[in-house]
């Protein structure tokens, strides 16, 4: 259910490498590009590589942010709330099979039936 962050990292490295290659090609052949009037084409190629890299990085950061929010919400808030609700059951509800009326008896019974049954 998690996004493929490993693939995103590999694609980011590939796009960054492509941008570096375009830039180094531009630096290597700058004299020929200027002599033949290819500035506009080379500018378009470098800007296309850069825009692709920026778009991909923005997409990855957005997905990582949403994943972090969902993960934080589920792990921290949902499971924590669930634990509190389970612990509150004997406080608000009389459990079947428990004759004790006091709160301590209910809680002790829940603990001994639910949490200590694994030890037997």
Residue, then its C-alpha position, 0 to 999 in steps of 0.5 A: x500500500x506504500x508508494x514505490x519510493x525506491x522506484x521514485x529515487x531511481x527515476x530521480x537519479x535517471x532524470x538528474x543524470x539526463x540533465x547533467x548530460x545535457x548540461x555537459x554536452x552544452x558546455x562541451x559544444x558551446x562554440x559550435x552551438x553558437x556558431x551554427x545558431x542552435x541556442x534556442x534548440x539547446x535551451x529548449x532541450x535543457x529546459x525540458x530536462x530540468x522541467x521533467x526533473x522538477x515535476x517528478x521531484x514535486x510529485x514525489x514530495x507531494x506523495x511522500x507528504x500525503x503518505x506521512x500524514x496517513x501513516x502518522x494518522x493511522x499509527x499515532x492517532x487511530x491505533x492509540x485511540x483504539x487502545x484507549x477504547x479497548x481499555x475503557x470497555x470495562x469502565x463503561x460496560x458490564x462484561x458478561x460472566x463477571x459478577x463483581x460490581x465494582x470498577x476494579x473487579x471489571x478491570x481486573x477481570x478484563x486484564x486477566x481474561x484478555x491480556x493474561x490468556x496468552x501466558x497460560 
